[in-house]
Amino acid sequence: MIEGLRKPVSFHQKSKVVIIGSGNVGEAIAYTLMVRKQANDIVLIDVDEPKAKAASLDIAHGTGFYRQVWVRTGTYEDCKDAQMIIITAGVGRKPGQSRLDLGSINVKIARDIARNIIKYNDNPIIVVVSNPADVVTAAVLEETGLRRGQVIGSGTSLDTARFRYFISSALHVDVEDIKAYVLGEHGDSQVPIWSNVTIAGIPLDVYESQTGIKIDRDEIASITKTSGADIIKGKGATFYGVSMAVSNITERIMNDQQGVVPVAHLMGARYGKWANVCFSMPCIIGSDGIEKTFNIPLSPEEEDALDRSVEIIRDMQNQLGIFTNLTGSLE
Ligand SMILES: NC(=O)c1ccc[n+]([C@@H]2O[C@H](COP(=O)([O-])OP(=O)(O)OC[C@H]3O[C@@H](n4cnc5c(N)ncnc54)[C@H](O)[C@@H]3O)[C@@H](O)[C@H]2O)c1
Protein backbone atom coordinates (compact mmCIF):
# COMPACT_ATOMS: atom_id res chain seq x y z
CA MET A 1 0.00 0.00 0.00
CA ILE A 2 2.84 2.36 0.80
CA GLU A 3 5.61 2.64 -1.74
CA GLY A 4 8.61 4.86 -2.05
CA LEU A 5 10.81 4.24 1.01
CA ARG A 6 13.72 4.59 -1.34
CA LYS A 7 17.41 4.58 -0.67
CA PRO A 8 18.92 7.99 -1.47
CA VAL A 9 21.06 8.23 -4.56
CA SER A 10 23.89 9.98 -2.72
CA PHE A 11 24.18 7.27 -0.06
CA HIS A 12 27.86 6.79 0.57
CA GLN A 13 28.93 6.66 4.17
CA LYS A 14 26.42 5.03 6.42
CA SER A 15 25.51 6.17 9.91
CA LYS A 16 22.59 4.17 11.15
CA VAL A 17 20.13 4.51 14.04
CA VAL A 18 17.38 1.98 14.73
CA ILE A 19 14.32 3.14 16.68
CA ILE A 20 12.14 0.42 18.22
CA GLY A 21 8.63 1.69 18.87
CA SER A 22 7.12 4.00 16.32
CA GLY A 23 4.47 5.73 18.41
CA ASN A 24 4.41 9.42 19.31
CA VAL A 25 7.90 9.38 20.80
CA GLY A 26 9.63 7.08 18.28
CA GLU A 27 8.21 9.02 15.36
CA ALA A 28 9.17 12.41 16.84
CA ILE A 29 12.71 11.14 17.48
CA ALA A 30 13.00 9.87 13.89
CA TYR A 31 11.82 13.24 12.59
CA THR A 32 14.22 15.16 14.83
CA LEU A 33 17.20 13.00 13.85
CA MET A 34 16.28 13.47 10.18
CA VAL A 35 15.96 17.25 10.43
CA ARG A 36 19.22 17.50 12.37
CA LYS A 37 20.92 15.05 9.93
CA GLN A 38 22.23 12.96 12.81
CA ALA A 39 22.15 9.68 10.88
CA ASN A 40 21.67 8.95 7.21
CA ASP A 41 19.87 5.63 7.74
CA ILE A 42 17.01 5.89 10.26
CA VAL A 43 15.06 2.66 10.73
CA LEU A 44 11.72 2.37 12.51
CA ILE A 45 10.52 -0.98 13.94
CA ASP A 46 7.13 -1.54 15.56
CA VAL A 47 4.85 -4.52 16.22
CA ASP A 48 2.28 -2.41 14.39
CA GLU A 49 4.03 -2.55 11.01
CA PRO A 50 1.55 -0.42 9.03
CA LYS A 51 1.96 2.32 11.65
CA ALA A 52 5.76 2.21 11.38
CA LYS A 53 5.52 2.27 7.57
CA ALA A 54 3.17 5.25 7.62
CA ALA A 55 5.39 7.11 10.08
CA SER A 56 8.57 6.49 8.10
CA LEU A 57 6.92 7.48 4.81
CA ASP A 58 5.56 10.70 6.31
CA ILE A 59 9.04 11.64 7.53
CA ALA A 60 10.68 10.37 4.33
CA HIS A 61 8.62 12.84 2.33
CA GLY A 62 10.47 15.61 4.12
CA THR A 63 13.78 14.14 2.97
CA GLY A 64 13.06 15.64 -0.42
CA PHE A 65 15.03 18.49 1.16
CA TYR A 66 17.70 16.19 2.65
CA ARG A 67 18.42 13.59 0.00
CA GLN A 68 21.15 11.83 1.92
CA VAL A 69 18.83 10.77 4.77
CA TRP A 70 17.02 7.46 4.37
CA VAL A 71 14.02 6.97 6.70
CA ARG A 72 12.41 3.55 6.48
CA THR A 73 10.99 0.56 8.31
CA GLY A 74 13.07 -2.49 9.02
CA THR A 75 13.53 -5.62 11.12
CA TYR A 76 15.78 -6.56 14.03
CA GLU A 77 18.39 -7.63 11.50
CA ASP A 78 18.92 -3.91 10.93
CA CYS A 79 20.45 -3.70 14.41
CA LYS A 80 23.51 -5.55 13.05
CA ASP A 81 25.34 -2.48 11.80
CA ALA A 82 23.54 0.28 13.75
CA GLN A 83 25.70 2.70 15.77
CA MET A 84 22.81 3.26 18.12
CA ILE A 85 19.48 1.63 19.00
CA ILE A 86 16.72 3.60 20.71
CA ILE A 87 13.89 1.84 22.58
CA THR A 88 10.61 3.77 22.83
CA ALA A 89 8.23 0.78 22.66
CA GLY A 90 5.72 0.22 25.40
CA VAL A 91 2.20 0.83 26.55
CA GLY A 92 0.93 4.03 28.14
CA ARG A 93 -0.35 4.21 31.71
CA LYS A 94 -4.10 3.54 31.92
CA PRO A 95 -6.33 5.42 34.37
CA GLY A 96 -6.09 3.76 37.78
CA GLN A 97 -3.10 1.62 36.77
CA SER A 98 -0.22 1.65 39.25
CA ARG A 99 3.30 2.57 38.18
CA LEU A 100 4.38 -0.92 39.22
CA ASP A 101 1.79 -2.59 36.94
CA LEU A 102 2.87 -0.38 34.06
CA GLY A 103 6.49 -1.20 34.91
CA SER A 104 5.91 -4.93 34.77
CA ILE A 105 4.32 -4.68 31.29
CA ASN A 106 6.95 -2.36 29.82
CA VAL A 107 9.85 -4.25 31.42
CA LYS A 108 8.59 -7.44 29.80
CA ILE A 109 8.31 -5.71 26.39
CA ALA A 110 11.79 -4.22 26.80
CA ARG A 111 13.31 -7.60 27.77
CA ASP A 112 11.85 -9.17 24.59
CA ILE A 113 13.24 -6.32 22.51
CA ALA A 114 16.66 -6.59 24.22
CA ARG A 115 16.86 -10.30 23.35
CA ASN A 116 16.04 -9.52 19.71
CA ILE A 117 18.68 -6.79 19.52
CA ILE A 118 21.41 -9.01 20.99
CA LYS A 119 20.60 -11.74 18.48
CA TYR A 120 21.93 -9.48 15.71
CA ASN A 121 24.34 -7.15 17.51
CA ASP A 122 26.31 -8.25 20.56
CA ASN A 123 27.97 -4.87 21.12
CA PRO A 124 25.39 -2.10 20.62
CA ILE A 125 24.85 1.26 22.30
CA ILE A 126 21.23 1.29 23.48
CA VAL A 127 19.26 4.34 24.61
CA VAL A 128 16.10 3.59 26.61
CA VAL A 129 13.19 6.04 26.62
CA SER A 130 10.20 3.82 27.57
CA ASN A 131 8.76 4.42 31.03
CA PRO A 132 9.24 3.83 33.89
CA ALA A 133 12.57 4.77 32.36
CA ASP A 134 14.99 3.92 35.18
CA VAL A 135 13.79 0.36 35.76
CA VAL A 136 13.32 -0.33 32.04
CA THR A 137 16.96 0.72 31.53
CA ALA A 138 18.03 -1.61 34.35
CA ALA A 139 16.07 -4.51 32.81
CA VAL A 140 17.61 -3.94 29.35
CA LEU A 141 21.08 -3.88 30.90
CA GLU A 142 20.40 -7.12 32.74
CA GLU A 143 18.83 -8.86 29.75
CA THR A 144 21.62 -7.92 27.34
CA GLY A 145 24.53 -8.43 29.74
CA LEU A 146 26.25 -5.42 28.16
CA ARG A 147 28.74 -3.09 29.82
CA ARG A 148 26.98 -0.53 32.07
CA GLY A 149 27.99 2.36 29.81
CA GLN A 150 26.33 0.77 26.76
CA VAL A 151 22.78 0.98 28.13
CA ILE A 152 21.75 4.57 28.68
CA GLY A 153 18.37 5.76 29.94
CA SER A 154 17.35 9.20 28.69
CA GLY A 155 16.46 9.62 32.37
CA THR A 156 16.41 13.15 33.74
CA SER A 157 17.93 14.73 30.63
CA LEU A 158 14.39 15.87 29.74
CA ASP A 159 13.62 17.02 33.31
CA THR A 160 16.94 18.90 33.31
CA ALA A 161 16.01 20.64 30.03
CA ARG A 162 12.66 21.67 31.55
CA PHE A 163 14.39 22.89 34.72
CA ARG A 164 16.84 25.01 32.72
CA TYR A 165 14.01 26.34 30.56
CA PHE A 166 11.96 27.49 33.58
CA ILE A 167 15.00 29.02 35.30
CA SER A 168 15.96 30.90 32.14
CA SER A 169 12.41 32.21 31.70
CA ALA A 170 12.29 33.42 35.31
CA LEU A 171 15.72 35.09 35.09
CA HIS A 172 15.25 36.52 31.57
CA VAL A 173 18.54 35.03 30.39
CA ASP A 174 19.55 32.69 27.56
CA VAL A 175 18.81 29.06 28.43
CA GLU A 176 22.22 28.05 27.08
CA ASP A 177 23.78 30.04 29.93
CA ILE A 178 21.96 27.98 32.56
CA LYS A 179 23.98 25.12 34.04
CA ALA A 180 21.72 23.07 36.30
CA TYR A 181 20.66 19.46 36.86
CA VAL A 182 17.71 17.38 37.88
CA LEU A 183 19.00 14.02 39.15
CA GLY A 184 17.59 10.76 40.51
CA GLU A 185 14.38 9.28 39.20
CA HIS A 186 12.76 10.29 35.93
CA GLY A 187 9.52 10.59 37.86
CA ASP A 188 7.92 12.13 40.91
CA SER A 189 10.91 11.73 43.25
CA GLN A 190 13.28 13.61 40.91
CA VAL A 191 15.70 15.97 42.68
CA PRO A 192 16.41 19.50 41.38
CA ILE A 193 19.98 20.38 42.37
CA TRP A 194 19.82 24.04 43.36
CA SER A 195 23.17 24.09 45.17
CA ASN A 196 25.22 24.16 41.96
CA VAL A 197 23.03 26.20 39.58
CA THR A 198 25.11 28.75 37.70
CA ILE A 199 24.35 31.30 35.03
CA ALA A 200 27.38 31.18 32.75
CA GLY A 201 29.49 30.29 35.77
CA ILE A 202 27.90 32.88 38.10
CA PRO A 203 26.31 31.17 41.14
CA LEU A 204 22.54 31.65 41.21
CA ASP A 205 22.45 33.59 44.52
CA VAL A 206 25.16 35.99 43.26
CA TYR A 207 23.18 36.46 40.03
CA GLU A 208 20.01 37.12 42.02
CA SER A 209 21.58 39.62 44.39
CA GLN A 210 23.31 41.58 41.60
CA THR A 211 20.31 41.69 39.22
CA GLY A 212 17.64 42.05 41.90
CA ILE A 213 15.67 39.20 40.23
CA LYS A 214 14.63 36.59 42.79
CA ILE A 215 13.24 33.29 41.60
CA ASP A 216 10.74 31.10 43.39
CA ARG A 217 12.66 27.83 43.73
CA ASP A 218 9.68 25.82 44.99
CA GLU A 219 7.52 26.92 42.09
CA ILE A 220 10.19 26.10 39.51
CA ALA A 221 10.86 22.68 41.06
CA SER A 222 7.14 21.99 41.06
CA ILE A 223 6.42 22.97 37.43
CA THR A 224 9.53 21.09 36.30
CA LYS A 225 8.05 17.96 37.89
CA THR A 226 4.44 18.40 36.79
CA SER A 227 4.80 19.89 33.31
CA GLY A 228 4.97 16.46 31.62
CA ALA A 229 1.63 15.49 33.18
CA ASP A 230 0.18 18.89 32.24
CA ILE A 231 1.15 18.34 28.59
CA ILE A 232 -0.40 14.86 28.64
CA LYS A 233 -3.59 16.37 30.10
CA GLY A 234 -3.69 18.90 27.28
CA LYS A 235 -2.78 16.79 24.24
CA GLY A 236 -2.56 13.16 25.32
CA ALA A 237 1.22 12.65 25.10
CA THR A 238 4.60 14.38 25.28
CA PHE A 239 7.07 13.85 22.47
CA TYR A 240 8.89 16.95 21.17
CA GLY A 241 10.81 17.70 24.37
CA VAL A 242 11.95 14.12 24.77
CA SER A 243 12.88 13.88 21.09
CA MET A 244 15.26 16.83 21.56
CA ALA A 245 16.67 15.22 24.71
CA VAL A 246 17.34 12.00 22.79
CA SER A 247 18.72 13.94 19.84
CA ASN A 248 21.18 15.59 22.24
CA ILE A 249 22.33 12.16 23.47
CA THR A 250 22.51 10.95 19.84
CA GLU A 251 24.77 13.88 18.94
CA ARG A 252 27.25 12.86 21.64
CA ILE A 253 27.28 9.21 20.54
CA MET A 254 27.32 9.62 16.75
CA ASN A 255 29.97 12.37 16.81
CA ASP A 256 31.96 11.12 19.82
CA GLN A 257 31.34 14.51 21.41
CA GLN A 258 32.19 13.69 25.04
CA GLY A 259 29.47 16.00 26.37
CA VAL A 260 28.12 15.98 29.92
CA VAL A 261 24.48 14.87 30.12
CA PRO A 262 22.47 13.62 33.11
CA VAL A 263 21.32 10.15 32.04
CA ALA A 264 20.16 6.99 33.77
CA HIS A 265 22.68 4.21 34.19
CA LEU A 266 23.53 1.52 36.71
CA MET A 267 25.62 2.90 39.56
CA GLY A 268 28.86 1.03 40.26
CA ALA A 269 30.56 0.20 43.55
CA ARG A 270 32.04 3.67 44.01
CA TYR A 271 28.53 5.03 44.52
CA GLY A 272 28.42 3.09 47.82
CA LYS A 273 24.86 3.14 49.19
CA TRP A 274 23.51 3.87 45.68
CA ALA A 275 25.35 1.00 43.93
CA ASN A 276 23.33 -1.38 41.73
CA VAL A 277 20.45 1.07 41.25
CA CYS A 278 19.75 2.67 37.89
CA PHE A 279 19.10 6.44 37.98
CA SER A 280 20.42 9.70 36.55
CA MET A 281 23.69 11.38 37.45
CA PRO A 282 25.81 13.54 35.10
CA CYS A 283 27.87 11.49 32.63
CA ILE A 284 30.30 12.07 29.79
CA ILE A 285 28.84 10.49 26.67
CA GLY A 286 30.81 9.63 23.53
CA SER A 287 30.85 6.98 20.82
CA ASP A 288 31.33 4.17 23.37
CA GLY A 289 28.31 5.31 25.35
CA ILE A 290 28.84 6.49 28.92
CA GLU A 291 32.56 7.08 29.33
CA LYS A 292 32.63 8.68 32.78
CA THR A 293 30.12 9.30 35.54
CA PHE A 294 30.19 12.01 38.21
CA ASN A 295 29.10 11.81 41.82
CA ILE A 296 28.75 15.58 42.25
CA PRO A 297 28.73 17.49 45.57
CA LEU A 298 25.22 17.95 46.97
CA SER A 299 23.76 19.86 49.90
CA PRO A 300 22.64 17.62 52.85
CA GLU A 301 18.97 18.23 51.86
CA GLU A 302 19.67 17.24 48.24
CA GLU A 303 21.51 14.11 49.35
CA ASP A 304 18.56 13.13 51.58
CA ALA A 305 16.15 13.69 48.67
CA LEU A 306 18.37 11.63 46.36
CA ASP A 307 18.50 8.85 48.98
CA ARG A 308 14.69 8.77 48.96
CA SER A 309 14.54 8.79 45.16
CA VAL A 310 17.07 5.95 44.90
CA GLU A 311 15.13 3.87 47.45
CA ILE A 312 11.94 4.24 45.37
CA ILE A 313 13.75 2.94 42.27
CA ARG A 314 15.56 0.19 44.18
CA ASP A 315 12.23 -0.96 45.58
CA MET A 316 10.70 -1.07 42.09
CA GLN A 317 13.75 -2.91 40.67
CA ASN A 318 13.32 -5.50 43.47
CA GLN A 319 9.57 -5.85 43.00
CA LEU A 320 10.07 -6.38 39.26
CA GLY A 321 12.78 -8.97 39.87
CA ILE A 322 15.56 -6.97 38.24
CA PHE A 323 19.11 -7.89 39.35
CA THR A 324 17.83 -10.51 41.80
CA ASN A 325 20.77 -12.73 40.89
CA LEU A 326 23.36 -9.97 40.99
CA THR A 327 26.19 -10.64 43.40
CA GLY A 328 28.59 -7.77 44.01
CA SER A 329 28.46 -4.67 41.86
CA LEU A 330 28.49 -4.54 38.07
CA GLU A 331 31.46 -2.59 36.73
N1 LIG B 1 11.79 9.08 29.15
C1 LIG B 1 11.06 10.15 28.80
O1 LIG B 1 11.48 11.28 29.05
C2 LIG B 1 9.74 9.93 28.11
C3 LIG B 1 8.99 11.01 27.61
C4 LIG B 1 7.79 10.74 26.96
C5 LIG B 1 7.34 9.42 26.84
N2 LIG B 1 8.08 8.42 27.35
C6 LIG B 1 7.67 7.01 27.25
O2 LIG B 1 7.95 6.55 25.93
C7 LIG B 1 7.11 5.44 25.65
C8 LIG B 1 6.42 5.63 24.32
O3 LIG B 1 5.49 6.69 24.40
P1 LIG B 1 4.55 7.01 23.14
O4 LIG B 1 3.77 8.23 23.49
O5 LIG B 1 5.36 6.97 21.90
O6 LIG B 1 3.58 5.74 23.18
P2 LIG B 1 2.78 5.15 21.94
O7 LIG B 1 1.72 4.27 22.52
O8 LIG B 1 2.38 6.24 21.01
O9 LIG B 1 3.86 4.24 21.19
C9 LIG B 1 4.36 3.05 21.70
C10 LIG B 1 4.65 2.16 20.51
O10 LIG B 1 5.29 0.97 20.97
C11 LIG B 1 4.85 -0.07 20.11
N3 LIG B 1 5.15 -1.36 20.73
C12 LIG B 1 4.54 -1.97 21.78
N4 LIG B 1 5.13 -3.14 22.02
C13 LIG B 1 6.12 -3.29 21.12
C14 LIG B 1 7.10 -4.30 20.87
N5 LIG B 1 7.15 -5.41 21.61
N6 LIG B 1 7.96 -4.11 19.87
C15 LIG B 1 7.93 -2.99 19.09
N7 LIG B 1 7.02 -2.01 19.28
C16 LIG B 1 6.13 -2.15 20.29
C17 LIG B 1 3.37 0.20 19.94
O11 LIG B 1 2.83 -0.48 18.81
C18 LIG B 1 3.38 1.71 19.77
O12 LIG B 1 3.46 2.12 18.41
C19 LIG B 1 6.13 5.33 26.84
O13 LIG B 1 6.61 4.37 27.75
C20 LIG B 1 6.20 6.72 27.45
O14 LIG B 1 5.83 6.74 28.82
C21 LIG B 1 9.27 8.63 27.96
The ligand as an SDF file (V2000), in Angstrom:
LIG
                    3D

 44 48  0  0  0  0  0  0  0  0999 V2000
   11.7890    9.0770   29.1480 N   0  0  0  0  0  0  0  0  0  0  0  0
   11.0590   10.1460   28.8050 C   0  0  0  0  0  0  0  0  0  0  0  0
   11.4760   11.2840   29.0520 O   0  0  0  0  0  0  0  0  0  0  0  0
    9.7370    9.9290   28.1120 C   0  0  0  0  0  0  0  0  0  0  0  0
    8.9870   11.0070   27.6130 C   0  0  0  0  0  0  0  0  0  0  0  0
    7.7940   10.7430   26.9590 C   0  0  0  0  0  0  0  0  0  0  0  0
    7.3390    9.4250   26.8380 C   0  0  0  0  0  0  0  0  0  0  0  0
    8.0790    8.4220   27.3460 N   0  0  0  0  0  0  0  0  0  0  0  0
    7.6750    7.0140   27.2500 C   0  0  0  0  0  0  0  0  0  0  0  0
    7.9490    6.5530   25.9310 O   0  0  0  0  0  0  0  0  0  0  0  0
    7.1080    5.4350   25.6470 C   0  0  0  0  0  0  0  0  0  0  0  0
    6.4170    5.6300   24.3190 C   0  0  0  0  0  0  0  0  0  0  0  0
    5.4890    6.6940   24.4050 O   0  0  0  0  0  0  0  0  0  0  0  0
    4.5520    7.0140   23.1430 P   0  0  0  0  0  0  0  0  0  0  0  0
    3.7750    8.2300   23.4900 O   0  0  0  0  0  0  0  0  0  0  0  0
    5.3570    6.9650   21.8980 O   0  0  0  0  0  0  0  0  0  0  0  0
    3.5800    5.7420   23.1760 O   0  0  0  0  0  0  0  0  0  0  0  0
    2.7820    5.1450   21.9360 P   0  0  0  0  0  0  0  0  0  0  0  0
    1.7230    4.2680   22.5220 O   0  0  0  0  0  0  0  0  0  0  0  0
    2.3840    6.2440   21.0060 O   0  0  0  0  0  0  0  0  0  0  0  0
    3.8580    4.2420   21.1920 O   0  0  0  0  0  0  0  0  0  0  0  0
    4.3630    3.0500   21.7050 C   0  0  0  0  0  0  0  0  0  0  0  0
    4.6500    2.1610   20.5080 C   0  0  0  0  0  0  0  0  0  0  0  0
    5.2940    0.9700   20.9750 O   0  0  0  0  0  0  0  0  0  0  0  0
    4.8520   -0.0690   20.1140 C   0  0  0  0  0  0  0  0  0  0  0  0
    5.1500   -1.3560   20.7320 N   0  0  0  0  0  0  0  0  0  0  0  0
    4.5420   -1.9710   21.7850 C   0  0  0  0  0  0  0  0  0  0  0  0
    5.1290   -3.1450   22.0180 N   0  0  0  0  0  0  0  0  0  0  0  0
    6.1210   -3.2880   21.1180 C   0  0  0  0  0  0  0  0  0  0  0  0
    7.0960   -4.2950   20.8700 C   0  0  0  0  0  0  0  0  0  0  0  0
    7.1460   -5.4060   21.6100 N   0  0  0  0  0  0  0  0  0  0  0  0
    7.9650   -4.1120   19.8730 N   0  0  0  0  0  0  0  0  0  0  0  0
    7.9260   -2.9920   19.0940 C   0  0  0  0  0  0  0  0  0  0  0  0
    7.0220   -2.0090   19.2830 N   0  0  0  0  0  0  0  0  0  0  0  0
    6.1340   -2.1530   20.2850 C   0  0  0  0  0  0  0  0  0  0  0  0
    3.3670    0.2000   19.9350 C   0  0  0  0  0  0  0  0  0  0  0  0
    2.8320   -0.4780   18.8130 O   0  0  0  0  0  0  0  0  0  0  0  0
    3.3780    1.7140   19.7720 C   0  0  0  0  0  0  0  0  0  0  0  0
    3.4630    2.1160   18.4090 O   0  0  0  0  0  0  0  0  0  0  0  0
    6.1340    5.3340   26.8440 C   0  0  0  0  0  0  0  0  0  0  0  0
    6.6110    4.3690   27.7490 O   0  0  0  0  0  0  0  0  0  0  0  0
    6.2000    6.7250   27.4500 C   0  0  0  0  0  0  0  0  0  0  0  0
    5.8290    6.7430   28.8160 O   0  0  0  0  0  0  0  0  0  0  0  0
    9.2660    8.6310   27.9650 C   0  0  0  0  0  0  0  0  0  0  0  0
  1  2  1  0
  2  3  2  0
  2  4  1  0
  4  5  1  0
  4 44  2  0
  5  6  2  0
  6  7  1  0
  7  8  2  0
  8  9  1  0
  8 44  1  0
  9 10  1  0
  9 42  1  0
 10 11  1  0
 11 12  1  0
 11 40  1  0
 12 13  1  0
 13 14  1  0
 14 15  2  0
 14 16  1  0
 14 17  1  0
 17 18  1  0
 18 19  2  0
 18 20  1  0
 18 21  1  0
 21 22  1  0
 22 23  1  0
 23 24  1  0
 23 38  1  0
 24 25  1  0
 25 26  1  0
 25 36  1  0
 26 27  1  0
 26 35  1  0
 27 28  2  0
 28 29  1  0
 29 30  1  0
 29 35  2  0
 30 31  1  0
 30 32  2  0
 32 33  1  0
 33 34  2  0
 34 35  1  0
 36 37  1  0
 36 38  1  0
 38 39  1  0
 40 41  1  0
 40 42  1  0
 42 43  1  0
M  CHG  2   8   1  16  -1
M  END
$$$$
